[in-house]
Amino acid sequence: MSTNSSKIKRVLEDISNKNGKRDNNNLFFTAEVKKVDDETCDVEIAGTEYTGIHLAAVSDGNKNNLIIKPKVGSVVLICDKTGGDMAWMNVIAFSEIESVTMKIDEIVINEGKNDGMVIIQKLTDKVNELVDWCKGHTHLLQTSSVSVEGAMGTYVNTAPINVPKPLSPPKKFNKADYENEKIKH
C-alpha cells in the first residue's frame, strides 16, 4: 500500500471510528463501474455486482442537483451508509469522469465578471438578420450638388443615384462554425 493509500485509509478510519467506538454506519469500498444510468450506476465490489448506486445525494429527478457520471470500467469510491447492509450507497470519488451535469437555477463562474453566457441560436439568428439586411441594402443619393476639390469643381447629380447592393454579399453564419458542443447550458 502506498503512502497516499495509507493516509487515505487512516482518514477513512477516523471518519468511521471515534476513540475505538463506531461513530456512524459509513463503510467505504472501491469498485469497478459496470454500467451508468441517468442518476445511478452499477458496480462490482470483490466479484459481486451491485446495482442502483447513487450518483447524487438524492436520486429523485430533483430539479436542482449535481450528477457526476463515471466512465464505464473506471474505479470509484463507494460510501455504504448502512454499515455493510449495502442498502444505500453513493459514489463519492471518481478515477475517470464521463460527464458532469448540473441542474441548478443559477451558475456563477469567475464571480460573474463576464456577464451571462450567449444563447448560441439567438446570436446566430440576430447576426443572420443583419446579413440578410446587408445583402439587399442599397443607397439612394438624392438630387444635389457636391463640391469636389480639384479640376472638376462642383458636381451636380440631376437625378437620384441608386448605389447597388454588394456584388459579393456576406455569407450566412452557422453556429457549428463557432459553437463548443462540449459545454452546454
N, C-alpha and C positions, 0 to 999 in steps of 0.2 A: 504494500500500500504506500503510495507516495505521501510526501509531507502534506501537500494540499488535501489529499483524501483524508489523512489523519485529522487535520484541523476541522474539516467539514464534519467528519464523524463525531468529534468532540462537541461541536456546536449543536448538532442534531441531538446528541445525548443530553446536553444541557437543556435543550428545549423540552425534551420528553421527561426528564427527571429533575427533581429538586431535593437535595440532601438525601439521596438514596431512595426517595419515595416518588412514585409516579404522580406527576402534576397534571397531566392531561392524557388523553387517549390517542394522541397522534403517533403514528408509525410511518416511517419513510422507506421507500423501496425505489430502486432503479428498475426501469422496464424498457422493453423494445416496443416501439409503436408498430402496430399491425394494420390499422385502418383508422381513418379520420372522417368524422361526420361534421355536421354544422356546429354543434356545441359539445360533442363528446368524441372520445377516441377509444379504440380497443388496443390493449397492450398485452404483452406476455411477460410474466414475472416468474422466474425459476421454472420455466416449462409449462406454466398454466396460463391460459388466456383469460383475461378479464375484459368485459365489455362495459360500455357506458361510463367511462372515466371522464369526469367533468373537465372542460377546458376553461371554465369561468367559475367564479364563486357560486353563482346561481345559474343553472341551465333551465331557463323557463321562457326563452324567447323575449326576454325583457328588452324594452326599448333602449335602455342605456346600459351598455356593458362593454367589456374588452374580451375578445376571443383571440387567443394565440394558438395557431394550428401548427403542430409539429409535422416534420416530414416523415412519411412512412419509412420505417427502417431505422429511424434515429432513436436515440436514448433519451428518456425523460425521467425526472424525479417525481415520484408519486407520493402524496400525503394521504394516508388512510386515517380518516378522522374517527374511526370506530374501534381503534385499538386492536386491529388484527381480524376483525369480522369481515373486512373488505366490502362493507356495505355502502360507504360514502367516501369516494376517493376523488382527489383533484390532482391535475398536473400542476406542479409549482416551479419546475425549471426545465429547460429545453437545451438539447445539444445542437439541434438544427430546427429552423423555423421555416415553414412553407408560406404562411401569410399571417398578417395581423389585421383584425377587423375591429374598429371602434365604432360603437353605436352610442353617440352622445350628442347632446344638444349643441354644444359649442366646443371647438378645439382652438386653443391659442398656442401658436408656435412662435418662438423668438419674441416673446412678450407682445405679439400682435403688431409690431412696428411696421410691417409691410402691408397693412390693411387686409382686406378679405381676399380669398382666392378667386381666381377668374372662373366663371362658368363657361367652359370652352365653347359649347354650342351657341350660347348667346353672343359671345365675342365674334365667332365666325359669322353668324347671321348679320351682325351690325357691320362688320368690315365688308361683307359681300353686298350689303345695301349701298355702301359708299362706292364700291367697284361698279355696280350697275349704274349708279348715277353718273360716274365719270365716263363710262362707255358712251353714253348718249348726250353728254353735256356739250353744248355749243355756246358761242358768244355772239351777240349781235351788237355791232358797233353802229350807233345811231349816226344820222347825218350830222356832220360837224366839221370844224376845221381844226387842224392840229399844226402847231408851229413846229417846224423841223429846222434844226440848225444846219447850216451848210448851204450849198448852192441851190437847193430846192426851195428854200424859204418856207412858205405856209402851204400845207397840203390840205385840200378840201375834198372830203368824200361827199358826193352829191346824192348818194342813196345809201341806205343801211348796208353794212357789210356783214355777211354771215361767216364767222370763223368756224370751220367744220370740227366735228368730233375727232379724237385722236385716230391716227391711221393704225396704230398698234395699241389697242385697248388693254388695260391691265387684266390679268387672269384672275379667276375666282380663287378664293382661299379655301383650302381643305384642311380641316382640323387635324387630320392624320399627319400633316407636314410638321406640326409643332406640338402635338399632344404627347405627354408622357403617360402611357396607359398603365404603368406600374403604380401610379399614385392616383387614386380616385377619391372623389368627395361628392 
